[in-house]
Amino acid sequence: MKIAVIGQSLFGQEVYKELKKAGHEIVGIFTIPDKDGKEDLLAAEGAKDGTRVFKYARWRVKGKAITEVVSEYSSLGAELNVMPFCSQFIPMEVIDFPKHGSIVYHPSLLPRHRGASAINWTLIHGDKKGGFSIFWADDGLDTGPILMQKACEVLPDDTINTLYKRFLFPEGITGMVESVQLIAAGKATRITQPTDGVTYEGIQKKENAKINWDQPAEAIHNWIRGNDNVPGAWSEVNGQKLTFFGSTLTESPPPQGKTLDIPGAHTPAIVGRNGLVLFGNDGKTVLVKNVQFEDGKMIPASKYFSSSESSSLELTEEEKKVKEEVRAVWKSILSNVAEIVASTDFFKSGAASMDVVRLVEEIKLKCAGLQLQNEDVYMATTFEDFIQMLVRKLRGEDEEEELVIDYFEMNVNNLSLRMPHQAFINGQFVDAEGGKWYNSINPTDGSVICRVSLAQVSDVDRAVAAAKEAFETGEWGRMNPRDRGRLIYRLADLMEQHQEELATIEAIDSGAVYTLALKTHVGMSIQTFRYFAGWCDKIQGCTIPINQARPNRNLTFTKREPIGVCGIVIPWNYPLMMLAWKTAACLAAGNTVVLKPAQVTPLTALKFAELTAMAGFPKGVMNILPGAGSLIGQRIADHPDVRKLGFTGSTPVGKHIMKSCAVVNVKKVSLELGGKSPLIIFSDCDLDKAVRMGMGAVFFNKGENCIAAGRLFVEESIHDQFLHKVVSLAIEEVKKMKIGDPLDRSTDHGPQNHKAHLDKLIEYCATGVKEGATLAYGGKQVPRPGFFFEPTVFIDVQDEMFIAKEESFGPIMIISKFQNGDLDGVLKRANDTEFGLASGVFTRDIGKALYVSEKLQAGTVFINTYNKTDVAAPFGGFKQSGFGKDLGQEALNEYLRTKTVTVEY
């Protein structure tokens, strides 16, 4: 189809490029004249391709079409006008000329928000749903029939920029091209716009963007974000216009800080360490991150009362050379300015947002990859301020701002615990969107430990964006493997320095016995990070001889590359250790991480986040989001920028995650799921050892152990005497176990992790009794505060029973017998499950042991031992226990991709 593209900007450029890709003939581009000697992006793209470009200052004079302009346009013979973003008034002679007419993109769900500031008003009105319309142009203002509409959720803290980048820009480009394809195929619709719900708002300008303080906080927030960053919501403060940017709603109590009187506001604002807190007439609060003065200077709102600027730096000869190179960059961008001097203001000299992007990229090339943020330019607008900021960054004097942590503090276990309890995003502890919280519960007595940020979908999006930036353009992505390994070693050292604190948090948050937490939960976590730190500079590809290698002289080799942003979702039974098992390999491979700890056990993960900052990990490499799996875990699985997801949890949730990952972007997945691990005890075993280790296989970590022996098979030939001895010894040992406070060094058995799990164990035992299994011991909640459950022993368990098939994930021993010498029979029974995580066998016959290990369908087989995992040994399941490996060299494969390169020389 012959198409005339009428519009401008990056959006117009991308629509033009996609239409060309789709095979359409672009007969002409009609755009705005050059501004300050610079072409519009659409014009530049067309000129590069050799497409005819027309730059009309206007199409009409006094309401009438300019004959010469219309004639020149008509001569091209366009069959359709595509108007992706057009700020000019186009006469009807042009609109109606093509045989298919004209289609227009509009960033709202028409008939709502007709007019030029549709995105602004979508946010100002607090719409819960936004989107765009593609309509057939007529002689009205955004009134033509609808061809296509696409909608999206508007998040509570969306700004014009985030809404545009997330949905309106990418989906709008796709929608424009799809609309053209529908027209070409004769399938395009023309749906008359309804008369109900019509709104029209004028263009938002600076003079009408003043804040009305006599309204609720949400309305103030919507006004600020709806004007962010153009034209900017403002108010008079201390005799001058102060413009507010970066607004979020918050439910947190007002912080400590200095008050700032704002005329008209019901309550003075507070300048705190996180920004400027504003109050609505309902007493609720809004947090603003940045403010801008009348002279264009933008600063963090938290620094409003800073009394003096930093003193000017004296530049070295090398830095003076950099200054002159940067001056040349400014001159090339501000071509209309005769001379770049100290007081030259970037924006007052005519620079626009695209020029900011160009300046950032030019500095990256000139200054050895130094990555500025757009915000850096807005906060240093004069040439002298910009040079001072740049030199400080080059010297490393403008490194990360001090990490601000709102600790929850408590004295316990002879320690003064200081626990972060906010989400960790882009190197900072921050409140969740809307200031949402939930309580973390101590399973020992059911008391509240502290409030924890309850992350929302928008928090995932922020964390993923930070992780993507850290991987693609940040220091982490440029870091060599050996330096990466040094950082991970440093992190392991810090974990060791804080091991008592980490173990104590693990005990009060998950119920783990302190001595076990110190040795296993924390101890193995430290070992895991040290093990994978050593792998960082040993990840290698290989050279491959190919058939064409001679005489053509070809070289083929493989590269092992990090995947990118990885999502990790971990369970509640070993909160820190499960984090370590996945995160250590992921970081060693060079990826960045967005991790969701279990909602009921977030505190060691958040303490770990603090340690990563202390170790010097760059911002965005590690992000931790406490919250609900159904919301946060699902969004991580659904996010298109997450390229790998590692999950440990239940099989049904694992299946759901796998499906989501496939549907969204076919992301790589590794799953460690449920288990029902068989432990086979033959008559020729070491009896005392089998009893002792059999109990450990079941009761270790209160039975909250993914590889726990879910079912013991005892050989029939020794059943009468052996089983009696096993059960009596087991019961005797169980009775000797001390059940109680996990911080008590003599405690053997702590509380179950949370109330819902305790209730599940009680129901599980009731089902076993109902089906006819013999309850030899336990099966009840311990009568004391907290979530304690008695170690339990069931005997006479038949294969068809529920408790023989389903995992308890608790301290419940299930004992069945098998016929004497029926090796293949017991193997068939042991394998008659959809799970295949671990298994075990006790026998003195090594031949039998190796035969059994070969036939058992499980990822791990223990022989005459149990629960003996090591950081160097790969761990993972078969069948519906999942796929992929944690630990060992194989774990690195889960977080790497292989690229094949062939070169002829």
C-alpha positions in Angstrom: 0.0 0.0 0.0 1.2 3.5 -0.8 1.4 5.4 2.5 2.0 9.0 3.5 3.4 9.3 7.1 2.3 12.6 8.7 3.8 13.2 12.1 7.0 13.6 14.1 9.1 12.4 17.0 10.6 9.0 18.0 7.1 7.5 17.9 6.6 8.6 14.3 10.1 7.3 13.4 9.4 3.9 14.8 6.0 3.6 13.1 7.7 4.6 9.8 10.4 1.9 10.3 7.9 -0.8 11.1 5.7 0.1 8.1 8.8 -0.2 5.8 9.6 -3.6 7.4 6.1 -4.7 6.7 6.6 -4.0 3.0 4.6 -0.9 2.5 5.7 1.9 0.1 6.2 5.1 2.0 5.6 7.8 -0.7 6.4 10.7 1.5 7.0 11.9 5.1 5.4 15.1 6.2 6.8 16.6 9.4 7.8 19.8 11.2 10.6 22.1 10.1 14.1 21.9 11.6 14.4 23.4 15.1 17.6 25.3 15.9 19.2 23.6 12.9 18.2 20.0 14.0 16.0 17.7 12.1 13.1 15.8 13.7 13.9 12.2 14.2 11.2 11.1 11.6 12.7 13.4 9.0 16.2 12.2 9.7 15.2 8.5 9.4 13.4 9.2 6.1 16.3 11.1 4.6 18.6 8.2 5.5 16.4 5.8 3.6 16.0 8.2 0.6 12.3 8.7 1.3 11.0 12.1 0.2 10.6 14.4 3.2 8.5 17.5 3.4 8.8 20.0 6.2 5.9 22.4 6.2 5.7 25.1 8.9 1.9 25.1 8.3 -0.7 23.5 6.1 -3.4 26.2 6.5 -3.6 30.0 6.6 -6.6 31.6 8.3 -8.4 28.2 8.2 -7.9 27.6 4.5 -5.6 25.0 3.1 -2.5 26.2 1.3 -3.0 25.3 -2.3 0.7 24.6 -3.1 1.1 22.4 -0.1 -2.0 20.3 -0.9 -0.9 20.0 -4.5 2.5 18.8 -3.6 1.0 16.3 -1.2 -1.6 15.1 -3.7 1.1 14.5 -6.4 2.4 11.5 -4.4 -0.7 9.4 -4.8 -1.0 8.2 -1.3 -3.6 5.5 -0.7 -3.6 6.0 3.1 -2.4 8.7 5.5 -0.8 7.3 8.7 -0.6 10.0 11.4 1.3 8.4 14.4 1.9 11.7 16.2 1.0 15.0 14.6 1.0 18.4 16.3 -0.1 20.3 13.2 -3.6 21.0 11.9 -4.1 19.0 8.7 -6.7 20.3 6.2 -9.6 18.0 5.2 -8.4 18.2 1.6 -5.4 16.1 2.8 -7.3 14.0 5.3 -9.9 12.8 2.7 -7.6 12.6 -0.3 -6.4 8.9 -0.1 -8.9 6.2 -1.1 -8.6 4.7 2.4 -8.6 8.0 4.2 -6.4 8.8 7.3 -5.8 7.0 10.6 -4.6 8.8 13.7 -3.0 7.5 17.0 -4.4 9.0 20.2 -3.1 8.1 23.7 -6.4 7.6 25.5 -9.5 5.3 25.3 -11.7 7.6 23.3 -14.1 9.3 23.7 -12.4 9.9 27.1 -9.7 12.6 27.2 -10.0 14.1 23.7 -7.4 16.8 23.2 -3.6 17.2 23.2 -2.8 16.3 26.8 -4.6 13.0 27.0 -1.9 11.1 29.0 -1.7 14.0 31.5 -5.4 13.9 32.1 -5.6 10.1 32.4 -3.3 10.4 35.4 -4.8 13.7 36.8 -8.2 12.1 36.9 -6.8 9.0 38.6 -8.1 6.6 35.9 -7.6 3.0 36.7 -7.5 2.0 33.1 -5.7 3.8 30.2 -4.7 2.9 26.7 -4.8 4.2 23.2 -7.2 4.5 20.2 -6.5 4.4 16.5 -9.3 6.2 14.7 -10.4 7.4 11.3 -9.7 11.1 11.0 -12.7 13.4 10.4 -13.4 17.1 10.7 -13.8 17.0 14.5 -11.2 16.9 17.3 -10.5 13.2 18.0 -14.1 12.3 17.1 -13.7 9.9 14.2 -14.8 6.3 14.1 -12.6 3.8 16.1 -10.5 1.3 14.2 -8.7 -0.2 17.2 -8.3 0.3 20.9 -6.0 -1.4 23.4 -6.2 -0.9 27.2 -3.8 -1.3 30.1 -3.9 -1.0 33.9 -2.8 2.4 35.2 -0.6 1.7 38.2 -1.0 4.0 41.3 2.5 5.5 40.9 2.6 5.7 37.1 3.9 8.9 35.6 3.5 10.1 32.0 6.9 8.6 31.3 6.3 5.2 32.8 2.9 4.7 31.3 4.2 5.8 27.9 7.3 3.6 28.0 5.5 0.6 29.4 2.5 0.5 27.1 1.5 3.5 25.0 4.8 3.6 23.1 5.6 -0.1 22.3 2.0 -1.2 22.0 1.0 1.9 20.1 3.6 1.3 17.4 2.4 -2.3 17.1 -1.2 -1.1 17.0 -0.5 1.4 14.2 1.1 -1.3 12.0 -1.6 -3.8 12.8 -4.2 -1.2 11.8 -2.5 -0.7 8.4 -2.5 -4.4 7.8 -6.2 -4.6 8.6 -6.9 -1.8 6.1 -4.8 -3.5 3.4 -6.7 -6.8 4.0 -10.1 -5.0 3.9 -10.8 -6.0 7.5 -10.6 -2.7 9.3 -13.6 -1.6 11.3 -15.3 1.8 11.8 -17.0 2.0 15.1 -18.8 5.2 15.9 -17.6 6.8 19.1 -20.2 6.7 21.9 -21.7 10.0 23.2 -21.6 8.8 26.8 -18.3 9.4 28.7 -17.0 12.1 26.4 -14.4 14.4 28.0 -12.3 17.1 26.6 -9.5 18.8 28.4 -7.2 21.6 27.3 -3.4 21.5 26.8 -1.6 21.4 30.1 0.7 24.4 30.4 2.9 25.7 33.2 0.5 28.5 34.2 -2.4 26.2 34.9 -0.3 23.4 36.6 -0.4 25.1 40.0 -1.3 22.7 42.8 -4.6 23.1 44.7 -3.7 22.0 48.3 -7.3 21.8 49.5 -7.9 18.2 48.3 -7.0 14.7 49.5 -3.4 13.4 49.2 -4.4 11.1 46.3 -5.7 14.0 44.2 -2.5 15.9 44.9 -0.4 12.9 43.9 -2.4 12.5 40.7 -2.0 16.2 39.9 1.8 16.0 40.4 2.3 12.7 38.4 -0.1 13.9 35.7 2.2 16.9 35.1 5.5 15.0 35.5 7.7 16.0 33.8 6.0 18.5 31.5 4.8 21.0 32.3 5.5 20.2 36.0 3.1 20.8 39.0 4.2 23.7 41.1 3.5 25.8 44.1 4.8 29.1 45.5 7.3 28.3 48.3 9.5 31.0 49.9 8.6 33.5 47.2 9.4 31.5 44.1 7.8 28.7 42.0 8.9 25.3 43.2 8.1 22.4 40.9 7.6 18.9 42.2 8.6 15.6 40.5 8.6 11.9 41.4 5.4 11.6 43.5 4.3 8.4 45.3 1.5 7.8 47.7 2.7 6.5 51.1 1.0 5.1 54.2 4.1 5.4 56.3 4.1 7.6 59.4 5.5 11.1 58.8 9.3 11.0 59.1 11.6 13.0 61.3 12.8 16.1 59.4 12.6 19.9 59.0 9.2 21.4 58.2 8.6 23.5 55.1 5.7 26.0 55.0 3.8 25.9 51.7 1.1 28.6 51.3 -2.4 27.0 51.1 -1.3 23.6 52.5 -3.2 22.3 55.5 -0.1 21.0 57.1 3.6 22.0 56.6 5.6 19.7 54.5 8.5 17.7 55.9 11.9 17.4 54.3 13.1 14.0 55.3 15.9 11.7 54.3 13.7 10.0 51.6 12.3 13.2 50.1 9.6 15.8 50.7 6.5 14.7 52.4 3.3 16.6 51.5 0.0 16.4 53.2 -3.5 16.4 51.8 -6.6 17.8 53.5 -7.4 14.2 54.6 -4.1 14.0 56.6 -2.7 11.4 54.2 0.7 11.9 52.7 2.5 12.1 49.4 6.3 11.6 49.0 8.1 13.7 46.3 11.6 12.7 45.3 12.9 15.8 43.4 12.1 19.6 43.2 13.1 22.2 40.7 13.7 25.9 41.3 12.7 28.8 38.9 16.2 28.9 37.5 15.8 25.3 36.3 18.1 23.8 38.9 16.7 20.4 40.0 17.8 18.8 43.3 16.8 15.8 45.4 13.9 17.0 47.6 15.7 15.6 50.6 18.4 18.3 50.1 16.1 21.2 50.0 17.6 22.8 53.1 21.2 22.1 52.2 22.8 25.4 53.1 25.8 25.5 50.7 27.0 23.9 47.5 30.1 21.8 47.4 33.2 23.9 46.7 34.5 24.0 43.1 37.1 21.4 42.1 40.5 22.4 40.8 40.9 20.3 37.6 44.1 18.4 36.6 45.5 18.8 33.1 43.9 15.6 32.0 40.5 16.7 33.4 40.9 20.0 31.6 41.2 18.0 28.3 38.0 16.2 29.2 36.3 19.5 29.9 37.2 20.8 26.4 36.0 17.5 24.8 32.7 17.9 26.7 32.5 21.5 25.7 32.7 20.4 22.1 29.8 17.9 22.7 27.7 20.7 24.2 28.5 22.8 21.2 27.5 20.1 18.7 24.1 19.7 20.5 23.5 23.4 21.1 24.5 24.5 17.6 22.5 27.7 18.0 24.7 28.9 20.8 27.7 31.0 19.7 30.0 29.9 22.6 29.7 27.5 25.5 30.7 29.3 28.7 30.5 28.4 32.4 27.0 29.9 32.7 25.5 28.3 29.6 22.3 26.5 30.6 21.6 23.3 28.7 17.9 23.7 28.7 17.5 27.4 28.4 19.7 27.2 25.3 17.1 25.0 23.6 17.9 21.4 24.5 15.1 18.9 24.7 14.7 15.4 26.2 16.2 13.7 23.2 19.3 15.9 23.6 19.6 14.7 27.2 19.8 11.1 25.8 22.4 12.1 23.3 24.5 13.9 25.9 24.4 10.9 28.2 25.5 8.6 25.3 28.3 11.1 24.2 29.7 11.2 27.7 29.7 7.4 27.8 31.9 7.3 24.7 34.2 10.2 25.8 34.7 9.1 29.4 35.5 5.4 29.3 32.0 4.1 29.6 30.9 6.4 32.5 27.2 5.9 32.7 25.3 9.1 33.7 21.6 9.1 34.3 19.2 11.5 32.6 18.5 12.9 36.1 22.2 13.9 36.4 21.7 16.3 33.5 18.6 17.8 34.9 20.4 18.4 38.2 23.4 20.1 36.7 22.0 22.3 33.9 24.8 24.8 33.5 28.1 23.9 31.8 30.2 24.6 34.9 27.8 22.6 37.2 27.9 19.7 34.7 31.7 19.6 34.5 31.9 19.7 38.3 29.4 16.8 38.6 31.2 14.9 35.8 34.7 15.2 37.3 33.4 14.1 40.8 32.0 11.0 39.2 35.2 10.3 37.2 37.2 10.7 40.5 34.8 8.4 42.3 33.9 11.2 44.7 30.3 11.1 43.8 29.8 7.4 44.6 26.7 5.8 46.0 24.8 7.9 48.5 24.8 6.6 52.0 22.5 3.6 52.3 19.5 4.7 54.4 18.0 1.9 56.4 14.9 2.1 58.6 15.9 -0.7 60.9 13.6 -2.6 63.2 15.7 -3.2 66.3 15.3 -5.7 69.1 17.4 -7.4 71.8 17.3 -11.1 71.6 19.7 -14.0 71.9 22.2 -11.7 73.7 22.4 -9.7 70.5 21.1 -6.3 69.4 19.4 -7.2 66.1 19.1 -4.5 63.5 16.8 -5.8 60.8 15.9 -4.0 57.5 12.2 -4.5 56.7 11.6 -2.6 53.5 11.8 -3.8 49.9 15.3 -3.5 48.4 15.2 -2.0 44.9 18.1 -0.5 42.9 20.4 -0.4 45.9 18.0 1.3 48.3 15.6 0.1 51.0 12.2 1.6 50.0 8.6 1.3 51.0 6.4 -0.7 48.8 4.0 1.1 46.4 1.4 2.9 48.5 3.3 2.2 51.7 1.7 -1.2 52.0 2.9 -3.5 54.9 2.2 -6.8 56.5 3.3 -8.5 59.8 6.1 -11.1 60.0 5.2 -13.6 62.7 7.5 -15.4 65.2 6.3 -19.1 65.1 7.7 -19.7 68.6 4.8 -17.7 70.2 2.8 -16.3 67.4 3.8 -12.7 68.2 4.5 -10.0 65.6 8.3 -9.5 65.0 7.9 -6.4 62.8 6.1 -4.9 59.9 7.5 -5.7 56.4 6.9 -4.0 53.1 4.3 -5.7 51.0 5.6 -5.3 47.5 3.2 -4.6 44.6 3.3 -5.2 40.8 4.8 -1.8 40.2 7.6 -2.6 42.6 8.5 -5.7 40.5 8.5 -3.4 37.4 10.9 -1.0 39.1 13.2 -3.8 40.4 13.3 -5.5 36.9 14.1 -2.1 35.3 16.9 -1.6 37.8 18.3 -5.1 37.2 18.1 -4.7 33.5 19.9 -1.4 33.6 22.6 -2.8 35.9 23.1 -5.7 33.5 23.0 -3.9 30.2 24.7 -0.5 30.9 25.8 -0.6 34.5 29.1 -1.3 36.2 28.2 -4.9 36.9 27.8 -5.7 33.2 31.3 -4.2 32.5 33.0 -5.9 35.5 35.6 -8.6 34.7 34.9 -12.0 36.1 37.8 -11.9 38.6 36.5 -8.7 40.2 33.0 -10.2 40.3 34.5 -13.1 42.2 36.2 -10.8 44.7 32.8 -9.1 45.4 31.2 -12.4 46.1 34.1 -13.5 48.3 33.7 -10.2 50.2 30.0 -10.9 50.6 30.7 -14.4 52.0 33.1 -12.8 54.5 30.5 -10.3 55.6 28.0 -13.1 56.0 30.5 -14.9 58.2 31.0 -11.8 60.3 27.2 -11.5 60.8 26.5 -15.2 61.1 25.2 -15.1 64.6 22.9 -12.3 63.7 21.7 -14.1 60.5 21.1 -17.4 62.5 19.1 -15.5 65.2 16.9 -13.9 62.5 16.4 -17.3 60.9 15.4 -18.8 64.2 12.8 -16.1 65.1 11.4 -15.8 61.6 11.3 -19.4 60.5 11.5 -21.4 63.7 14.8 -23.0 62.9 16.7 -24.3 65.9 19.5 -21.8 66.4 22.4 -24.3 66.5 21.1 -25.9 63.2 20.6 -22.4 61.7 24.2 -21.5 62.5 25.7 -24.6 61.1 23.4 -25.4 58.1 21.1 -22.5 57.2 23.8 -19.9 57.5 27.0 -22.0 57.4 26.2 -23.7 54.1 25.0 -20.4 52.7 28.5 -19.0 53.3 30.1 -22.0 51.8 27.9 -21.7 48.7 28.9 -18.1 48.0 32.6 -19.0 48.5 32.3 -22.0 46.2 30.7 -20.0 43.4 33.0 -17.0 43.8 35.8 -19.3 42.8 34.0 -20.2 39.6 33.6 -16.6 38.3 36.9 -16.6 36.2 36.7 -20.3 35.3 33.6 -20.2 33.1 34.9 -21.2 29.7 33.7 -22.0 26.2 35.6 -24.2 23.8 37.0 -24.3 20.2 35.3 -26.7 17.8 36.9 -28.3 14.7 34.3 -28.0 11.9 34.2 -29.7 8.5 34.9 -26.4 6.7 37.9 -25.5 8.8 40.3 -26.4 6.0 41.1 -25.1 3.4 38.7 -22.2 4.3 40.5 -21.4 7.5 37.5 -21.2 9.7 37.5 -20.9 13.5 34.5 -22.0 15.5 34.3 -21.4 19.2 31.6 -21.2 21.9 31.1 -18.5 24.6 29.3 -19.0 27.8 27.3 -15.8 28.5 25.1 -14.6 31.4 21.4 -14.6 30.5 20.4 -11.2 31.9 17.8 -10.4 34.5 16.9 -13.5 36.5 13.9 -14.0 38.7 14.3 -16.2 41.8 11.4 -17.3 44.0 12.4 -19.3 47.2 10.5 -21.2 49.8 10.2 -20.8 53.6 11.9 -23.9 55.0 15.5 -22.7 54.5 15.1 -19.0 53.8 18.8 -18.0 53.6 20.1 -21.3 52.3 17.7 -21.5 49.4 18.6 -17.9 48.5 22.2 -18.9 48.5 21.8 -22.0 46.4 20.3 -20.1 43.5 21.6 -16.6 43.9 25.3 -17.5 44.2 25.4 -19.4 40.9 23.3 -16.7 39.3 25.6 -13.9 40.3 28.8 -15.9 39.6 27.6 -16.3 36.0 27.2 -12.5 35.8 23.4 -12.1 35.9 21.4 -9.6 37.9 18.6 -10.8 40.3 15.1 -10.0 41.3 14.3 -12.3 44.2 11.1 -12.9 46.1 11.5 -14.6 49.5 8.6 -16.5 51.0 6.1 -14.1 52.4 6.3 -15.7 55.8 10.1 -15.6 56.1 11.5 -12.4 54.5 13.9 -11.1 57.2 17.1 -12.9 56.4 16.8 -12.1 52.8 16.5 -8.4 53.6 19.5 -8.6 55.9 21.3 -10.3 53.1 20.4 -7.3 50.9 22.1 -5.0 53.3 25.2 -7.2 53.2 25.3 -7.0 49.4 25.4 -3.2 49.7 28.1 -3.3 52.3 30.1 -5.6 50.0 29.9 -3.0 47.3 27.6 -4.7 44.8 26.5 -2.0 42.3 22.9 -0.7 42.4 20.4 -2.9 40.7 22.4 -6.2 40.8 20.4 -7.5 43.8 16.7 -6.7 44.3 14.5 -8.3 47.0 10.7 -8.0 47.1 8.8 -9.4 50.1 5.2 -10.1 49.2 2.6 -12.5 48.0 3.6 -15.2 45.6 0.3 -14.9 43.7 1.1 -11.3 42.9 4.9 -10.8 43.1 6.0 -14.3 42.0 3.4 -14.2 39.2 4.6 -10.8 37.9 8.2 -12.0 37.9 7.1 -15.0 35.8 5.1 -12.8 33.5 7.6 -10.0 33.1 9.0 -9.9 29.6 12.4 -8.5 30.7 13.1 -11.4 33.1 14.9 -14.0 31.0 15.3 -16.8 33.6 13.3 -17.9 36.6 14.5 -20.2 39.3 11.8 -21.5 41.6 11.7 -23.8 44.6 8.3 -24.7 46.0 5.3 -26.9 45.4 4.7 -28.9 42.2 1.3 -27.2 41.4 2.8 -23.7 41.7 5.8 -24.9 39.7 3.6 -26.1 36.8 1.7 -22.7 36.8 5.0 -20.8 36.7 6.3 -23.0 33.9 3.2 -22.2 31.9 3.4 -18.5 32.5 7.1 -18.4 31.5 6.3 -20.2 28.3 3.4 -18.0 27.3 5.1 -14.7 28.0 8.6 -15.0 26.5 9.7 -18.6 26.7 12.0 -17.8 29.5 14.4 -20.4 30.8 13.1 -22.1 33.9 14.6 -24.4 36.6 12.3 -26.0 39.2 12.9 -27.7 42.5 9.5 -29.0 43.5 7.8 -31.4 45.8 9.2 -34.8 47.0 8.1 -38.1 48.6 11.6 -39.6 49.0 11.7 -43.3 49.7 14.2 -44.8 52.2 14.7 -48.5 51.9 16.0 -50.4 54.9 17.3 -53.9 54.2 17.7 -56.6 56.8 21.5 -56.7 56.4 21.9 -53.0 57.4 23.7 -51.6 60.4 20.6 -51.4 62.6 21.6 -48.7 65.0 22.9 -46.5 62.2 19.7 -47.1 60.2 17.5 -46.1 63.1 19.5 -43.0 63.9 19.8 -41.8 60.4 16.3 -42.8 59.5 15.1 -40.5 62.2 17.3 -37.7 61.0 16.0 -38.3 57.5 12.5 -37.6 58.7 12.8 -35.1 61.6 15.7 -32.9 60.5 14.7 -29.2 60.5 11.3 -30.2 61.9 10.6 -32.2 58.8 10.5 -29.0 56.8 13.0 -30.5 54.4 12.5 -31.0 50.7 14.5 -34.2 50.7 13.0 -35.6 53.9 12.4 -39.4 53.8 8.7 -39.3 53.0 8.3 -43.1 53.4 10.4 -45.8 55.0 10.3 -49.3 53.6 11.5 -52.0 56.0 12.2 -55.6 54.8 9.7 -58.2 56.0 12.2 -60.8 57.1 13.2 -58.7 60.1 9.9 -56.9 60.4 8.5 -58.3 63.6 11.7 -57.8 65.7 13.3 -55.1 63.6 10.2 -52.9 63.2 9.5 -53.2 67.0 13.1 -52.1 67.7 13.0 -49.3 65.2 9.6 -48.0 66.4 10.4 -48.4 70.1 13.8 -46.8 69.7 12.3 -44.1 67.5 9.6 -43.4 70.1 12.2 -43.4 72.9 14.4 -40.9 70.9 11.4 -38.8 70.0 10.3 -38.6 73.7 13.9 -37.5 74.6 13.7 -34.7 72.0 13.4 -31.3 73.6 10.7 -29.3 72.0 10.8 -25.6 72.6 12.3 -22.2 72.0 14.7 -22.5 69.0 17.1 -20.0 70.6 17.6 -22.4 73.5 20.9 -24.3 72.8 19.4 -27.5 74.2 16.3 -27.5 71.9 16.1 -30.3 69.4 12.8 -29.5 67.7 11.5 -26.0 67.1 8.0 -24.8 66.0 6.6 -25.4 62.5 7.1 -22.4 60.2 3.6 -20.9 60.3 0.1 -21.5 61.4 -1.4 -22.6 58.1 1.3 -25.3 57.8 0.7 -26.5 61.4 -3.0 -26.9 60.5 -2.1 -28.9 57.4 0.0 -31.3 59.4 -2.9 -31.9 61.9 -5.2 -32.6 59.0 -2.6 -34.9 57.3 -2.4 -37.1 60.5 -6.2 -37.2 60.8 -6.4 -38.5 57.3 -3.8 -41.2 58.0 -5.7 -42.4 61.0 -9.0 -42.4 59.1 -7.6 -44.5 56.3 -6.4 -47.2 58.8 -2.7 -46.4 59.4 -1.5 -47.0 63.0 -0.5 -43.8 64.8 2.4 -45.1 67.0 3.3 -41.7 68.4 2.5 -38.0 68.2 0.1 -36.6 65.6 -0.9 -33.6 67.7 -0.1 -30.0 68.3 2.0 -29.4 71.4 -0.1 -27.7 74.0 1.9 -24.5 74.4 2.0 -21.1 72.6 3.3 -21.1 69.1 3.1 -23.5 66.2 4.7 -26.7 67.7 3.9 -30.1 66.4 4.8 -33.5 68.0 7.3 -35.7 66.1 5.0 -38.4 64.7 5.4 -42.1 63.7 2.9 -44.0 61.5 3.2 -47.8 60.9 1.2 -50.3 58.9 0.9 -47.8 56.1 -0.5 -49.3 52.8 0.5 -48.1 49.3 -3.0 -46.8 48.4 -3.2 -44.5 51.5 -3.0 -40.7 51.2 -0.1 -40.5 53.6 1.8 -43.1 51.5 1.5 -40.9 48.4 1.5 -37.3 49.5 4.3 -35.2 51.1 3.7 -34.0 54.6 6.6 -31.6 54.8 6.6 -32.1 58.5 8.1 -34.3 61.2 6.0 -37.4 60.3 7.6 -40.8 59.8 5.7 -43.2 57.5 6.7 -46.9 57.8 5.7 -49.7 55.5 7.1 -53.2 55.0 8.2 -55.1 51.9 8.5 -58.8 51.3 11.7 -60.6 52.1 14.1 -60.5 49.1 11.7 -58.7 46.9 14.3 -56.2 45.6 12.5 -55.3 42.4 9.1 -55.2 44.2 10.2 -52.6 46.7 11.9 -50.6 43.9 8.7 -50.6 42.0 6.8 -49.4 45.1 9.5 -46.8 45.8 9.3 -45.5 42.3 5.5 -45.5 42.2 5.3 -41.8 42.7 5.3 -38.7 40.5 8.1 -37.3 42.7 11.8 -38.0 42.3 13.8 -35.6 44.4 15.8 -37.9 46.7 16.0 -41.4 48.0 18.1 -43.6 50.3 19.1 -47.2 51.0 20.7 -48.9 54.0 22.5 -52.2 53.4 25.9 -53.7 53.9 25.8 -55.3 50.4 27.6 -52.8 48.1 26.4 -54.6 45.0 22.8 -54.4 46.1 23.3 -50.7 47.1 24.6 -49.8 43.7 21.9 -51.7 41.9 19.2 -49.9 44.0 20.9 -46.6 43.3 20.8 -47.3 39.6 17.1 -48.2 39.6 15.7 -45.5 41.9 14.2 -42.7 39.9 15.5 -39.8 42.0 18.0 -37.0 41.5 19.9 -37.9 44.6 20.5 -41.3 46.2 22.0 -41.7 49.7 23.7 -45.0 50.6 24.1 -45.7 54.3 23.7 -42.0 55.0 21.1 -39.3 54.5 20.8 -35.5 54.2 24.5 -35.3 53.2 24.5 -32.4 50.6 27.5 -30.4 49.7 28.0 -27.2 47.7 30.1 -29.0 45.1 27.5 -31.8 44.4 24.6 -31.0 42.0 21.1 -31.1 43.5 17.8 -31.4 41.7 14.9 -33.8 41.0 13.4 -36.0 38.4 9.8 -36.3 37.2 7.4 -33.9 38.9 10.1 -32.9 41.4 11.3 -30.6 38.7 14.4 -30.1 36.5 17.6 -28.2 36.6 20.3 -28.2 39.2 21.3 -26.2 42.2 24.9 -26.4 43.6 28.0 -27.7 41.9 29.3 -26.8 38.4 26.1 -27.9 36.8 24.2 -25.1 38.6 26.1 -22.5 36.5 24.5 -24.0 33.4 21.1 -22.8 34.7 22.3 -19.2 34.5 24.4 -19.2 31.3 23.6 -19.4 27.6 25.9 -20.8 25.0 26.7 -18.8 21.9 28.5 -20.3 18.9 30.8 -18.0 16.9 32.3 -19.0 13.5 34.8 -16.7 11.8 36.7 -17.1 8.5 40.3 -15.7 8.6 
